């Protein structure tokens, strides 16, 4: 569990999307190791019993409790120049996990602060290396950048493995069986997108003579928008498929049914929401035009313009954020299953927008002291928007789960290499 996205077990059932379109997505191959071939879509249909049991997730934490943890973590991290931040993260995640419950039992987090510190030191070393290389020459910076991109899939795979291996429910840990090879196949899309953008931008600006050509600039912006709109939803889909379709709880696998098309649909609607988000700002500006012109002529008119522009941009951003967060959470969890258990998510954009907006106002009014209360408030809503549904007895299902010995041995063998990079 992280602060806003801490609780990755934000569950939900669903009438799954057709997964058939997923198979044609380049760069992704299902996990090997006997989990399944073709995943859930190929499983034989099972007649559903008449009744369905639904258990909602609960979050029992409070802002006051978390404030005490937050303030101590903050002070100790400052005193130790950031070294304590690894231990602070463990305390924070343990608080959120242990206050999240389903069917009467809680989750727990078992992360080793030293492993987290190791990951942060590695990230710092990589950042310093890139900074030094960029000061030496463009070629050195490019070489280090390529090296960072090359190891990113490995880091991602280890981070997912670390996170699930240190998360448990009813004393039984989760695990992640995605391979590094799968991660490279999936993430190859990111450098391809970046390379395309970089090469195109260089070719456009290298073609300038004495002054920029407006037509080429507009074409570059248009193509950049097209590439991002096509690449980002697909990359997000591949990432979530890799993350969810390779997770296990005991001897039961998770299944991910969402299609790439569903992600494209969410992002397309988000783009429309972002466009429409400017309408209220324009209407407000029109209605207050005289006041705006008067304030602009005052000695602090420049400051007013800056603040108005920032407020307008951030308001539009919060609308987009709330819409995208709610739709992605619902899409992902409504298309995720744990064996024969389903997840349901009912997050609403309007509620998330109100939470984000009011949290921001209260954080500003309290000079940041409301931050832990804001975090608890957001986590509580997102967790309690989730439910677990089953036609079988949940108690019987959890009682049947046992540790997979092969998985446990593999987990122990990989402990030395486990790192956490805050994913």
C-alpha positions in Angstrom: 0.0 0.0 0.0 1.3 3.4 -0.9 -0.1 6.7 -0.1 -2.4 7.3 -3.0 -1.7 4.2 -4.8 -0.5 2.2 -1.9 -3.2 -0.4 -1.9 -2.6 -2.4 -5.0 -5.0 -5.0 -3.8 -7.9 -2.7 -4.4 -10.1 -5.6 -5.6 -13.0 -6.1 -7.8 -14.9 -8.7 -9.8 -16.4 -8.1 -13.0 -18.0 -8.9 -16.1 -14.7 -9.3 -17.9 -13.9 -7.7 -21.2 -13.1 -10.0 -24.0 -9.5 -10.9 -23.7 -9.3 -12.1 -27.2 -7.8 -8.9 -28.6 -5.0 -9.1 -26.1 -3.4 -12.0 -27.7 -2.5 -10.0 -30.8 -0.6 -7.3 -28.9 3.0 -7.3 -29.8 5.7 -7.6 -27.1 3.7 -9.5 -24.6 3.9 -13.2 -23.8 2.0 -14.9 -20.9 4.0 -16.2 -18.0 5.6 -19.5 -18.4 5.8 -22.0 -15.6 2.6 -23.8 -15.8 0.2 -21.0 -14.8 -1.9 -21.2 -17.9 -1.8 -21.0 -21.7 -4.2 -18.5 -23.0 -5.2 -17.5 -19.5 -8.8 -17.3 -18.3 -10.6 -17.0 -21.6 -9.7 -20.6 -22.5 -11.1 -22.0 -19.3 -14.3 -24.0 -19.5 -17.4 -22.3 -18.4 -18.7 -23.2 -15.0 -22.4 -23.0 -14.1 -22.8 -20.4 -11.4 -24.7 -21.2 -8.3 -27.9 -19.3 -7.5 -26.4 -16.9 -4.9 -23.3 -14.7 -4.9 -21.4 -13.6 -1.9 -20.0 -10.1 -1.9 -17.5 -8.8 0.7 -16.5 -5.2 0.6 -13.0 -4.0 1.5 -12.7 -1.9 4.6 -10.2 0.7 5.7 -10.1 1.3 9.4 -7.2 3.8 9.7 -7.7 7.4 10.8 -5.9 10.7 10.0 -5.0 11.2 13.6 -3.3 7.9 13.9 -1.4 8.3 10.7 -0.4 11.8 11.5 1.7 10.6 14.4 3.5 8.1 12.2 3.9 10.7 9.4 5.4 13.4 11.6 7.9 11.0 13.2 8.9 9.6 9.8 9.4 13.1 8.4 11.5 14.4 11.3 13.7 11.2 11.4 14.2 11.3 7.7 15.4 14.9 7.9 17.7 14.3 10.8 19.3 11.3 9.1 19.6 13.1 5.7 17.1 10.7 4.1 18.6 7.4 5.3 15.6 6.7 7.6 13.2 7.1 4.7 13.5 3.4 4.0 12.3 2.5 7.5 9.7 5.2 7.3 8.3 3.6 4.1 8.0 0.2 5.9 6.2 1.8 8.9 3.8 3.7 6.5 3.0 0.6 4.4 2.5 -1.5 7.5 0.0 1.0 8.8 -2.0 1.1 5.6 -1.9 -2.7 5.0 -2.9 -3.6 8.6 -5.8 -1.2 8.4 -7.1 -2.8 5.2 -9.4 -5.8 5.7 -11.6 -8.1 3.8 -13.8 -10.9 5.2 -12.7 -10.0 8.7 -9.0 -10.4 8.2 -6.2 -7.9 7.5 -3.3 -7.6 5.1 0.3 -7.2 6.2 3.6 -5.8 4.8 6.9 -7.5 5.6 9.4 -5.4 3.5 13.0 -5.2 4.6 14.1 -1.6 5.0 17.7 -2.5 4.0 16.4 -3.8 0.6 14.5 -0.6 0.1 17.5 1.5 1.1 19.6 -0.5 -1.4 17.2 0.3 -4.1 17.3 4.0 -3.3 21.0 4.0 -3.2 21.0 2.4 -6.7 18.6 5.0 -8.0 20.8 7.8 -6.6 23.9 6.3 -8.2 22.2 6.1 -11.6 20.9 9.6 -11.3 24.4 11.0 -10.4 25.9 9.0 -13.2 23.5 10.5 -15.7 24.0 14.0 -14.3 27.8 13.7 -14.6 27.6 12.2 -18.1 25.4 15.0 -19.3 28.0 17.6 -18.1 30.8 15.8 -20.0 29.2 15.5 -23.4 26.0 14.7 -25.3 27.4 11.4 -26.4 28.2 10.3 -22.8 24.7 11.4 -21.6 23.2 9.4 -24.5 25.2 6.3 -23.6 24.2 6.5 -19.9 20.6 7.1 -20.9 20.6 4.0 -23.2 22.1 2.0 -20.3 19.3 3.2 -17.9 16.6 2.3 -20.4 18.3 -1.1 -20.9 18.1 -2.0 -17.2 14.7 -0.6 -16.5 12.8 -3.8 -17.3 15.0 -5.7 -14.9 14.4 -3.1 -12.2 10.6 -3.2 -12.8 10.5 -7.0 -12.6 12.4 -7.0 -9.3 10.3 -4.3 -7.8 7.0 -6.2 -8.6 8.5 -9.3 -7.2 9.6 -7.5 -4.0 6.3 -5.9 -3.5 4.1 -9.0 -3.7 6.6 -11.2 -1.9 6.4 -8.9 1.1 2.6 -8.6 1.0 0.4 -11.1 2.8 -3.2 -11.9 3.8 -4.1 -14.3 6.5 -0.4 -15.0 7.0 0.0 -16.3 3.4 2.1 -14.2 1.1 1.5 -13.2 -2.5 4.1 -13.7 -5.2 5.0 -12.5 -8.6 6.1 -14.9 -11.4 6.6 -12.5 -14.3 10.0 -13.0 -15.9 12.6 -10.4 -16.9 12.3 -11.6 -20.5 8.6 -10.7 -20.4 9.4 -7.3 -18.9 11.8 -6.6 -21.8 9.3 -7.6 -24.4 6.6 -5.4 -22.8 8.8 -2.3 -22.1 10.4 -2.3 -25.6 7.5 -0.1 -26.6 8.6 2.8 -24.3 12.1 3.3 -25.9 10.6 2.9 -29.4 8.2 5.7 -28.6 10.9 7.9 -27.2 13.3 7.1 -30.1 10.6 8.0 -32.6 9.9 11.3 -30.8 13.6 12.2 -30.5 14.5 11.4 -34.1 11.5 13.2 -35.5 12.1 16.3 -33.3 15.8 16.4 -34.3 14.9 16.1 -38.0 12.3 18.9 -37.8 14.6 21.4 -36.0 17.6 20.4 -38.0 15.7 21.4 -41.1 15.3 25.0 -40.0 17.2 27.6 -41.9 17.2 31.0 -40.3 13.8 30.8 -38.7 11.4 28.1 -37.6 8.8 26.9 -40.0 5.4 27.0 -38.5 4.0 24.3 -40.7 6.7 21.8 -39.6 6.2 22.7 -35.9 2.5 22.1 -36.1 3.1 18.8 -37.9 5.6 17.8 -35.2 3.1 18.6 -32.4 0.3 16.7 -34.2 2.5 13.6 -34.8 3.7 13.8 -31.2 0.1 13.8 -30.0 -0.8 10.9 -32.2 2.2 8.8 -31.1 1.4 9.5 -27.4 -2.3 8.7 -27.8 -1.4 5.5 -29.5 1.6 4.4 -27.4 0.6 5.4 -23.9 -2.7 3.4 -23.6 -1.0 0.3 -25.2 2.0 0.6 -22.9 -0.3 1.0 -19.9 -2.3 -2.0 -20.9 0.8 -4.2 -21.3 2.1 -3.0 -17.9 -1.1 -3.9 -16.1 -1.4 -7.2 -17.9 2.2 -8.1 -16.9 1.5 -7.0 -13.3 -1.8 -8.7 -12.7 -1.5 -11.7 -15.0 1.6 -12.9 -13.2 0.5 -12.5 -9.6 -0.4 -15.4 -7.3 -1.9 -15.8 -3.9 -0.9 -19.2 -2.4 -1.6 -21.7 -5.2 -4.2 -19.5 -6.9 -3.3 -17.3 -9.9 -4.8 -13.9 -10.8 -6.3 -13.5 -14.3 -6.5 -10.3 -16.2 -9.2 -10.0 -18.9 -9.2 -6.4 -20.0 -8.4 -5.7 -23.7 -6.1 -3.1 -25.1 -9.1 -1.5 -26.8 -10.7 -0.8 -23.4 -7.6 1.2 -22.4 -7.7 3.2 -25.7 -11.3 4.0 -25.0 -10.6 5.3 -21.5 -7.7 7.5 -22.7 -9.8 8.8 -25.7 -12.5 9.8 -23.3 -9.9 11.4 -21.0 -8.6 13.5 -23.9 -12.2 14.7 -24.4 -12.6 15.5 -20.7 -9.3 17.4 -20.8 -10.6 19.4 -23.8 -14.0 20.1 -22.1 -12.2 21.0 -18.9 -11.2 24.4 -20.4 -14.8 25.4 -21.0 -15.7 26.3 -17.3 -12.4 28.3 -17.1 -13.3 30.2 -20.3 -16.9 30.9 -19.0 -15.5 32.1 -15.7 -13.0 34.3 -17.5 -15.8 35.8 -19.7 -18.1 36.5 -16.7 -15.3 38.2 -14.7 -13.7 39.9 -17.7 -14.0 43.4 -16.3 -12.5 42.4 -12.9 -9.7 40.6 -14.7 -8.8 43.6 -16.8 -8.8 45.9 -13.7 -6.6 43.6 -11.7 -4.2 43.2 -14.6 -3.6 47.0 -14.5 -2.6 47.1 -10.8 1.1 46.9 -9.7 0.7 43.2 -9.0 -1.2 42.5 -12.2 1.6 40.2 -13.4 1.3 38.1 -10.2 -2.5 37.8 -10.6 -2.1 36.6 -14.2 0.4 33.9 -13.1 -1.8 32.7 -10.3 -4.9 32.7 -12.4 -3.2 30.7 -15.1 -1.8 28.2 -12.6 -5.2 27.8 -10.9 -6.9 27.3 -14.2 -4.4 24.7 -15.4 -4.5 22.8 -12.1 -8.3 22.8 -11.9 -8.3 21.2 -15.4 -5.6 18.8 -14.3 -7.6 17.7 -11.2 -10.7 17.0 -13.4 -8.6 14.9 -15.8 -6.8 13.1 -12.9 -10.1 12.2 -11.1 -11.6 10.9 -14.3 -8.6 8.9 -15.4 -8.0 7.5 -11.9 -11.6 6.3 -11.4 -11.9 4.8 -14.9 -8.6 3.0 -14.8 -9.2 1.6 -11.3 -12.6 0.3 -12.4 -11.3 -1.1 -15.7 -8.4 -2.9 -14.1 -10.1 -4.4 -11.1 -13.4 -5.2 -12.8 -11.4 -7.3 -15.2 -9.2 -9.1 -12.6 -10.0 -12.5 -11.0 -8.3 -14.5 -8.3 -8.9 -18.1 -9.4 -12.8 -18.1 -9.4 -13.2 -15.0 -7.2 -14.0 -11.7 -8.9 -13.3 -8.1 -8.0 -15.6 -5.2 -8.3 -14.7 -1.5 -8.3 -17.1 1.4 -8.2 -14.9 4.5 -7.9 -16.6 7.7 -9.1 -14.8 10.6 -10.8 -17.0 13.2 -9.1 -16.2 11.9 -5.7 -12.5 11.7 -6.4 -12.5 15.2 -7.8 -14.1 16.5 -4.6 -11.6 14.6 -2.5 -8.6 15.9 -4.4 -9.9 19.5 -4.5 -10.8 19.7 -0.8 -7.6 18.0 0.2 -5.5 20.5 -1.7 -7.4 23.4 -0.1 -6.9 22.0 3.4 -3.3 21.2 2.8 -2.6 24.8 1.7 -4.6 26.3 4.6 -2.7 24.2 7.2 0.7 24.7 5.5 1.0 21.0 4.7 0.0 19.6 8.1 -3.3 18.2 6.6 -1.2 15.9 4.3 -1.5 12.7 6.3 -5.3 13.3 6.8 -5.6 13.8 3.1 -3.8 10.6 2.3 -6.0 8.5 4.6 -9.1 10.1 3.2 -8.1 9.2 -0.4 -6.9 5.7 0.5 -10.1 5.0 2.4 -12.3 5.9 -0.5 -10.3 4.0 -3.1 -10.1 0.9 -0.9 -13.8 0.9 0.1 -14.8 1.3 -3.6 -13.6 -2.3 -4.0 -15.4 -5.6 -3.3 -14.7 -9.3 -3.6 -17.4 -11.5 -5.1 -17.7 -15.3 -5.2 -20.2 -18.0 -5.8 -18.2 -20.3 -3.5 -17.6 -20.1 0.2 -14.8 -17.5 0.8 -13.7 -19.2 4.0 -13.3 -22.5 2.2 -11.3 -20.8 -0.6 -8.9 -19.1 1.8 -8.6 -22.3 3.9 -7.5 -24.2 0.8 -4.6 -21.9 0.0 -1.1 -23.3 0.8 2.4 -22.1 0.1 3.8 -23.3 -3.2 7.1 -24.8 -2.2 8.8 -24.1 -5.5 7.7 -20.5 -5.4 8.9 -20.1 -1.8 12.3 -21.5 -2.7 12.6 -19.3 -5.7 11.6 -16.3 -3.5 14.3 -17.0 -0.9 17.0 -17.6 -3.6 16.2 -14.2 -5.1 16.2 -12.2 -1.8 19.7 -10.9 -2.3 18.7 -9.3 -5.5 15.4 -7.9 -4.3 15.2 -4.1 -4.4 12.4 -1.6 -4.2 12.3 1.4 -6.5 9.0 2.9 -5.2 6.8 1.5 -7.9 
